[in-house]
Amino acid sequence: MNEETGMTRYGLSLATLVKQANNLRQVYKANLHPGDWLIVKTCNSIYRLHVQSNGNIHVSGGWFDRKGLSPMKVKINGCTWGGSAIKIDIAAACGLCLEFGNKVITSPIQKIVLFPYGSQN
């Protein structure tokens, strides 16, 4: 492993990924409350997530619209770097891919907008 870059022969080390995750623009699952809206723009799509109770969300946009399933009730598994390493405490983070409970994984997130419950007109 290259100590300067955190690169291994196969890519970034897990320790390097974890360090980098702390510097990402992100929304933690623990900071989401029923009634909140989260708009997530990825490289390929825009997703609208309406937070429900018990960790559930109603999601529409992107894959869910293309499959005619919007809005679909799912959970957020967390965010990945595009592989199997997942941060389960994050709902969305710029540069990472959002993984839903039905195993749909988005392209990398470019922008996140959070509308807390009650802030909408």
N, C-alpha and C positions, 0 to 999 in steps of 0.2 A: 504494500500500500504506500502511496505517495503521501507523506505526512502533511505537505503543504496544501494539496488540493483535496485530500480525502478520497482520491480515486483508487480503486482497486483494478485488477485485471478485468473485472466484469462490470465496472461502473462505480458509482458512489457507494461508499460503505454505509451500513445502517446508522452508525454513529454520526456520520456526516449528514445524512438525511434528517435525523432528529434535530441536530443543531440548526440546520437551515430552516426547518419547520417553524422554529420559534421566531423567525424574522419575516414570516409571510403575513400578508394582509389576510385575515381570517375571521370567521365567525364561529364561535364555539357553540356546540349543541346546548350546553348548560345556560347560555345567554338567550336562548329562544323561548318564547312563551306563547301559549295559545292565542291565536288571533294575529300574530306577527306574519308579515309577508317578507319573503326573501326572493329577490330576483337575481338569477345567476346567468351571466353571459359566458358561454364557452367559445372555443374556436369555431364550433359548428352550429350552435343552437342558443336559444334563450329559454330558460326554465323559470316558471313561476311556482313558488312553494308557499303554501298557506299552512301555517303551523296549527295543528290540532292538539288535543290532549293526549297523554300517555306516549309522547314521543312520535306520534303519527303526523304525517303531513299529507296534504292533497297536492299533488304535483301535476302540472300541465306544461306543454311546450315540448320542443325537441322530439325525442324518441316517442314519448307518450302521445303527442299529437299525430306523429306519422303512423303510429299503430292504431289510432282511433280509440285510445284508452284514457284520454284526458277528461276530467281530472281523475287521477288514480290515488287511492290511499296506500301509502307505503311508509317505511321508516328510512332514515338515512343511516347507512352502515358507517360512513366516514369518508375520508379522502385518501387517495392513493397517488403515488408518483407514476402510475401507469402500470405497475406490476402488482405483486401480492402484498407488499408492505402497506399497511393501512393505519391511519391515525383515526381512531374511533371516537375521539372527543371533538372532532371538528365537523361542522355542518358544511362549510365551504371555505376554500382557501385559494387565493390566486396562484396559478401555476400548477395546482394539483387537479386531479380528476375526482369528481363526486361519484360515489358509489351508493346506489339506492338499494333498499332491501330486496328488491326483485332481481338483483345482480346486474342491472343496467349500470354501465360506467360511462360517464361523459368524457368528452375531449377536455383538455386542460382549461381551467377556469381563467377568464380574462378580467372579469369585473363582477363585483358583488354589491348589491344595494339592499339594505335592510330597512323595512318600514315597520317600526314597532306598533303593536296594537294601539289604536286610538290616534295615531298620527296622520291617518288618511282623512281626506275631506269627504 
